[in-house]
Amino acid sequence: MRERKRGREIKKPKYYLFNNANGRSLLLSPCLSETPEARVLERAVLESRVREMEEENRQIRLQLNQLQGTAGQPADGGNYGNAAWGASADTGPEDVENTAEERANHTECPRSPTVLKCELIHVACVCAGHNASRDVVTLVKSILFHRRNPLHFHFITDAVANQILSSLFQSWMVPSVQVSFYDADELKSEVSWIPNKHYSGIYGLMKLTLTKALPSDLTKVIVLDTDITFATDIAELWAIFRKFTDKQVIGLVENQSDWYLGNLWKNHKPWPALGRGFNTGVILLYLERLRRIGWEQMWRLTAERELMSMLSTSLADQDIFNAFIKQNPVLVHQLPCFWNVQLSDHTRSEQCYTEVSDLKVIHWNSPKKLRVKNKHVEFFRNLYLTFLEYDGNLLRRELFGCPSQATSESVRLQGALEELDEDDQCYDFRRERITVHRVHLYFLQYEYTPAGDDTDVTLVAQLSMDRLQMLEAICKHWEGPISLSLYMSDAEAQQFLRYAQASEVLKNRKNVGYHIVYKEGQFYPVNLVRNVALRNANTPYVFLADVDFLPMYGLYDYLRKSVVQLDMANTKKALVVPAFETLRYRLSFPKSKAELLSMLDMGTLYTFRYHVWTKGHAPTNYAKWRTATTPYKVEWEADFEPYVVVKRDCPEYDQRFVGFGWNKVSHIMELDAQEYDLMVLPNAFMIHMPHAPSFDISKFRSSPGYRYCLQTLKEEFHQDLSRKYGAAALKYLTAQRNI
C-alpha cells in the first residue's frame, strides 16, 4: 500500500490480523520478526493465515495506517534541528548516511539491539542530601519494577546520602543488585572553581567528573538525574550503546525548551549549544572512549574558554556538555526524545509522543516538579505516584534465569530460616525475628550537632500511623533532639511526609530525625523499630520514651542537669522518669510537680496503669516520690518497665518480642543484669495521653495462641539471660515463677 506525500512515494508498513484458537483477532506489528518468540509465531501462524485473510483485512490495514503515528518523534516529523549531524537510536550507525527518501521510507520499527540475558547494566547518579535521597528511591523503584537484568548502581554522594542509601540498600536486599558509593567531597576540587547559579549547586557539576570518579575498568554507564521516572525496561536504553558509531562517546536527548535558542526573554544569553542543545538528565557515557580522547582535559578547556565571557553556568553541567558538543558534534549520539521527556518550564515535550504509552522516561526537571504545567501532567503524576507509594518489598524478586550471588547476610538468614520448624505453634513469631525490614534513615532533613558539654539527651521513641497526631504536641513539650522510628508502608510514609511538610511545628524543627521502618509481616516489630531510633541518636544520652507520652515542660534541661548531678559519665545509672496518665482527651497540662500532685489528688491524673497493670510502674514508689527532693534508688522487680535515661551505648531491645507484651520489660531486666542503678528523678514526670487500643493488644487479649507464644518467648529469654550473665540472672527466673 502506498501514499504520495510532497511528491514522494512513501511505503507504509503492513499490519496483519489473524484469528487465534479462541477466535479473537490479534494484531501483528511490522516489527514482529525482531524477537525469537515472534519468529516462532510467524512460522506457526503467518504462513497458514496471512494469505487467506489479506483481502479481508485490507480495510483494517487502511484504518490502522491512519491511526499509527510516528511514536516517539516530534509532531512535525523533524528532530528539532539536530538530525542533520547526529544519529538517533532509531537509526544505527550504518544508517547515518541514509538519504532523506530512505529515511522517509523507514517503517519506524526500532532495530531493538539486544541486551544479553543476565548482562550487568551500570547506572550512575549524583545524590546529595535528604530530599535527593528520597527522590533516588522513587527512581530506583521505577527501574527495578521494569528491569530484567542485573544492575549495578554507582552513587556519588555526600555524607548524608551515603548514610541513608547505604543503610537502605543493605536492608532492602534486592537480588541481582550491586551498589557502590563514591565520596563527593573528594571530587569537589574538580569542579569547585566553576561558578554555578543552578539550584543543584556544586553537585550539579559532578557528572563531568565521572570518568575519574568511577572505576577505571568500567567501560560504559547510564547516568541519571534523581528526578527521573522510568516507564520501561532500562535494558532498552542500555542496548542503544550498540548503535554508537566508532566515534560517538555520549548519548543525549535534545533539550525540549527554547533555552539555548536565547529567545526566552530580552537579553537572554545562554551558553553555546548546537541547535536547541541537549538535556543531561539522561546520559549514555562511553567511559572507555571518553578516557581515550582525554575527556577531563577537554571539558576543562571548554569551561575555561566559555567562562571568560559567560562568567558562570546557569544549568550546571548541562551548559558545559553543550558547549563541548557544539565544538565536537561528531562525538554525540542523539537519542529519541521519549528517552527524556522533560517536564520543565517552556517545554516542548508534547511533541515527543503521539500517545502517552510511547513514553520511556519522564524527567521532572522543573523546580515546580509535580506542579509543572502539561496537558498530560495527570498521567505523568499518577505514574510517578505509583512508584512513590509502591511497596518496595515486592521488588525483592529474583531475576528469572539470572541467579544472584548470595551475600553472607542472605546465607545467614537462609540458614536461620531453614532451622525453623514450620510445625512449631510459634513459627510466625520466630519467623518475624529474622525478617529484614527496609529502613530509610533521616527521611526528612536533619541538622543537629550535640552540645559540646557531653550532657545532651535525645528523646527516643517509635510510632505508627495511628499515633501521628502526637508529634506536634511532643515537639512543643521537648525542645531537644528527637530520634523517631516510624513503622509504615510506602504509601503511609508519603502521607507522613505531606503531613510533616504542612505542619508549621514540624517543618521548623530540624533536630528531629525521622527513620522509616517499612512494614512487612503480620506483627508489629516494636523492639526492632525502637532499636533503629536508638542506634541513630547522636547524643551521649537517650531518653527512652513512648510517643503517646508528653514530657513535662522543661524536662530536656532538667535531664541534662541531672546527668551532671548524678555523674552519669562515670557510673552505670538509669534515671527513671515517673509516668502518669489521664483519661481525658483535653488536659490542662500541669506546669509543675505541685500542680501535678493536686491533679492526682483530684482524680484528674493517675499513676500510670495502676488500675490495669500495677506491676509495670509500682517499683517507682510514687508515695516516696510525692515528697522526694533528691533522686532515690529503687530495686528491680518483676515486670518493671519504667521510662529511663541512659547512655546511648546501653543494651538494645530484644527483637524476639513483637507486638504486645514484654518488649520493655525485657529491656529493663537486661539493664538490671548489667548492674545499672535505677534512680528515680524527684522533679521529673511524663503523662500518657488516651488513645484507642492498639491492634496488637487486641490480639493478645483475644488469642490464646498469642499468649502461649509470648510465654514461650519469655522462658527462652530467661534461658538466654542466664547463659549470658550466669548465676546473677537466676533471680529473674525465680521472680517470674513467684508471680
LINTACOR-V587496 format. One record per pair of residues at least 12 apart in sequence whose ideal C-beta (glycine too) atoms are under 6 Angstrom apart, sorted by the first residue. I is the first residue (numbers start at 1). J is the second residue. D is the distance in whole Angstrom. If there is no record, write none. Layout:
# LINTACOR-V587496
I|J|D ; I|J|D
This chain:
# LINTACOR-V587496
10|104|6 ; 11|105|5 ; 12|65|5 ; 13|30|4 ; 13|107|4 ; 15|61|5 ; 15|64|5 ; 16|28|5 ; 16|50|5 ; 17|57|5 ; 17|60|6 ; 18|45|5 ; 18|49|4 ; 30|107|5 ; 30|109|6 ; 31|109|4 ; 34|112|5 ; 69|354|3 ; 70|108|6 ; 71|354|6 ; 71|358|4 ; 72|336|5 ; 72|338|4 ; 72|358|5 ; 74|351|4 ; 75|351|5 ; 80|254|5 ; 80|276|5 ; 81|275|4 ; 82|254|6 ; 82|275|5 ; 82|334|6 ; 85|329|5 ; 86|332|6 ; 86|334|4 ; 87|333|6 ; 88|334|5 ; 88|336|6 ; 89|240|5 ; 89|335|5 ; 89|336|5 ; 90|110|6 ; 92|111|6 ; 92|243|5 ; 93|245|4 ; 113|239|4 ; 113|242|4 ; 113|243|6 ; 115|235|4 ; 115|238|6 ; 115|239|5 ; 118|402|4 ; 119|149|6 ; 120|150|5 ; 120|152|6 ; 121|149|5 ; 121|151|5 ; 121|238|5 ; 122|152|5 ; 122|221|4 ; 123|153|5 ; 123|222|5 ; 124|154|4 ; 124|221|5 ; 124|223|5 ; 125|155|6 ; 125|224|5 ; 126|156|5 ; 126|203|5 ; 126|206|5 ; 127|155|6 ; 127|157|5 ; 127|161|4 ; 127|226|6 ; 128|158|4 ; 128|161|6 ; 128|203|4 ; 129|160|6 ; 130|442|6 ; 130|445|5 ; 132|226|5 ; 133|161|5 ; 133|164|4 ; 133|165|6 ; 135|226|4 ; 135|227|6 ; 136|226|5 ; 138|387|5 ; 138|388|5 ; 139|228|5 ; 141|387|4 ; 141|390|5 ; 142|229|5 ; 142|230|4 ; 142|387|4 ; 143|230|5 ; 143|234|5 ; 144|395|4 ; 146|230|6 ; 146|232|6 ; 146|233|4 ; 147|233|6 ; 147|234|6 ; 148|233|6 ; 149|235|5 ; 150|176|4 ; 150|402|6 ; 151|177|5 ; 152|178|4 ; 153|179|5 ; 154|180|5 ; 154|214|6 ; 155|181|5 ; 156|182|5 ; 156|184|5 ; 156|206|6 ; 156|213|6 ; 157|181|6 ; 157|184|6 ; 158|184|5 ; 162|181|5 ; 164|441|5 ; 164|442|6 ; 167|439|6 ; 167|441|5 ; 168|440|5 ; 171|436|6 ; 171|438|5 ; 171|439|5 ; 172|438|5 ; 173|436|6 ; 174|396|6 ; 175|398|5 ; 175|404|4 ; 176|399|5 ; 176|402|6 ; 176|404|4 ; 182|213|5 ; 187|206|6 ; 187|209|5 ; 187|213|6 ; 188|202|6 ; 190|209|5 ; 191|205|4 ; 194|303|6 ; 195|312|4 ; 196|313|5 ; 196|316|5 ; 197|312|5 ; 197|314|5 ; 198|315|6 ; 198|316|4 ; 200|316|5 ; 204|316|3 ; 205|316|5 ; 205|317|5 ; 207|223|6 ; 207|317|5 ; 208|299|5 ; 208|317|5 ; 211|287|6 ; 211|290|5 ; 211|291|5 ; 211|295|5 ; 218|287|6 ; 219|287|6 ; 219|288|4 ; 220|241|5 ; 220|286|5 ; 220|287|6 ; 221|285|5 ; 223|283|4 ; 223|285|6 ; 225|281|4 ; 227|364|4 ; 228|363|6 ; 229|362|5 ; 229|384|5 ; 230|361|6 ; 231|359|5 ; 231|360|6 ; 232|360|5 ; 244|333|5 ; 247|330|5 ; 248|333|4 ; 249|286|5 ; 249|289|4 ; 249|290|5 ; 249|331|5 ; 250|332|5 ; 251|284|3 ; 251|333|4 ; 251|335|5 ; 252|278|4 ; 253|279|6 ; 253|335|5 ; 253|337|5 ; 253|339|5 ; 253|340|4 ; 254|276|5 ; 254|278|6 ; 255|276|5 ; 255|277|4 ; 255|278|6 ; 255|279|5 ; 256|342|4 ; 256|347|5 ; 256|348|5 ; 256|349|5 ; 257|344|6 ; 257|346|4 ; 257|347|5 ; 258|346|6 ; 260|273|4 ; 260|276|6 ; 260|277|3 ; 271|310|6 ; 271|319|4 ; 271|322|6 ; 271|323|5 ; 272|323|5 ; 272|326|5 ; 273|322|4 ; 273|326|6 ; 274|325|6 ; 274|326|5 ; 274|329|6 ; 277|322|4 ; 278|322|6 ; 279|340|6 ; 279|342|6 ; 280|317|6 ; 280|318|4 ; 280|321|5 ; 281|340|5 ; 281|363|4 ; 281|365|6 ; 282|339|6 ; 282|340|4 ; 282|361|6 ; 299|320|6 ; 299|324|6 ; 302|323|5 ; 302|324|5 ; 303|320|5 ; 306|323|5 ; 337|352|4 ; 338|352|5 ; 338|353|6 ; 338|358|6 ; 338|359|6 ; 338|360|5 ; 339|360|5 ; 339|361|5 ; 340|361|5 ; 340|363|5 ; 341|359|6 ; 341|362|5 ; 342|363|5 ; 342|365|5 ; 343|364|6 ; 343|372|5 ; 343|374|6 ; 344|365|5 ; 344|366|4 ; 345|366|5 ; 356|376|6 ; 356|379|5 ; 362|380|5 ; 388|494|6 ; 389|490|5 ; 389|491|4 ; 389|494|5 ; 391|490|5 ; 392|438|6 ; 392|490|6 ; 393|520|5 ; 413|434|6 ; 416|434|5 ; 426|709|4 ; 426|712|6 ; 429|709|5 ; 432|521|5 ; 432|523|5 ; 432|658|5 ; 433|655|6 ; 433|656|5 ; 435|520|6 ; 435|521|5 ; 437|517|5 ; 437|518|6 ; 437|520|6 ; 438|518|4 ; 439|517|5 ; 439|532|6 ; 440|516|4 ; 441|515|5 ; 441|536|6 ; 442|513|6 ; 443|514|5 ; 443|516|5 ; 444|500|6 ; 444|514|5 ; 446|513|5 ; 447|510|4 ; 448|481|5 ; 448|511|4 ; 450|539|5 ; 454|540|5 ; 455|560|4 ; 455|563|5 ; 455|564|6 ; 456|539|4 ; 457|539|6 ; 457|541|4 ; 457|543|5 ; 457|559|5 ; 457|560|6 ; 458|481|4 ; 458|483|5 ; 458|537|4 ; 458|539|4 ; 458|542|5 ; 459|478|5 ; 459|482|5 ; 459|543|5 ; 459|545|6 ; 460|483|5 ; 460|533|5 ; 460|534|5 ; 460|537|6 ; 460|542|5 ; 460|544|5 ; 461|484|6 ; 461|545|5 ; 461|546|6 ; 461|547|4 ; 462|485|4 ; 462|529|4 ; 462|530|5 ; 462|533|6 ; 463|486|6 ; 463|547|4 ; 464|487|5 ; 465|488|6 ; 465|492|5 ; 467|547|5 ; 470|547|5 ; 470|548|6 ; 472|505|4 ; 473|550|6 ; 475|505|5 ; 475|509|5 ; 477|550|5 ; 477|551|5 ; 478|551|5 ; 478|556|6 ; 479|556|6 ; 480|556|4 ; 481|511|4 ; 481|539|6 ; 482|512|4 ; 483|513|5 ; 483|533|5 ; 483|536|5 ; 483|537|4 ; 484|514|5 ; 484|533|6 ; 485|515|5 ; 485|517|5 ; 485|529|4 ; 485|532|4 ; 485|533|4 ; 486|516|5 ; 487|517|5 ; 487|529|5 ; 488|516|6 ; 489|519|5 ; 493|516|5 ; 513|536|6 ; 515|532|5 ; 515|536|6 ; 517|529|5 ; 517|532|6 ; 523|658|4 ; 523|659|5 ; 524|659|5 ; 524|696|5 ; 525|658|5 ; 526|663|5 ; 527|653|4 ; 527|655|5 ; 527|657|5 ; 527|663|5 ; 528|655|5 ; 530|653|5 ; 531|652|5 ; 531|653|5 ; 537|648|6 ; 541|563|6 ; 541|645|6 ; 541|647|6 ; 542|648|5 ; 543|645|5 ; 544|644|6 ; 545|643|5 ; 548|688|6 ; 548|689|6 ; 548|691|6 ; 549|686|4 ; 549|688|5 ; 550|687|5 ; 551|686|5 ; 552|685|5 ; 555|684|6 ; 558|684|6 ; 559|645|6 ; 562|575|6 ; 562|681|6 ; 572|675|6 ; 572|676|5 ; 573|677|5 ; 573|679|5 ; 574|644|4 ; 574|646|5 ; 574|671|5 ; 574|676|5 ; 574|678|5 ; 575|645|4 ; 575|679|5 ; 575|681|5 ; 576|642|4 ; 576|644|6 ; 576|678|6 ; 576|680|4 ; 577|643|5 ; 577|684|5 ; 577|686|5 ; 578|620|5 ; 578|625|6 ; 578|685|5 ; 579|608|4 ; 579|617|6 ; 579|643|6 ; 579|686|6 ; 580|605|5 ; 580|607|6 ; 580|608|6 ; 580|687|5 ; 581|606|5 ; 581|608|5 ; 581|688|4 ; 582|605|5 ; 583|690|6 ; 585|690|6 ; 593|683|6 ; 596|685|6 ; 607|622|5 ; 608|688|6 ; 615|639|4 ; 616|639|6 ; 616|641|5 ; 619|634|5 ; 619|637|4 ; 619|640|5 ; 620|642|6 ; 620|680|6 ; 621|634|6 ; 628|682|4 ; 629|682|6 ; 631|679|5 ; 631|681|6 ; 632|680|5 ; 633|677|6 ; 633|679|6 ; 634|678|5 ; 634|680|6 ; 636|672|4 ; 638|735|4 ; 638|739|6 ; 639|665|6 ; 640|668|6 ; 641|664|4 ; 641|665|5 ; 641|668|6 ; 651|670|5 ; 653|667|5 ; 654|666|5 ; 656|713|5 ; 659|696|4 ; 660|696|4 ; 660|697|4 ; 660|700|4 ; 661|700|6 ; 661|710|5 ; 662|714|6 ; 666|717|6 ; 669|732|6 ; 673|725|5 ; 673|729|6 ; 718|732|6 ; 718|733|5
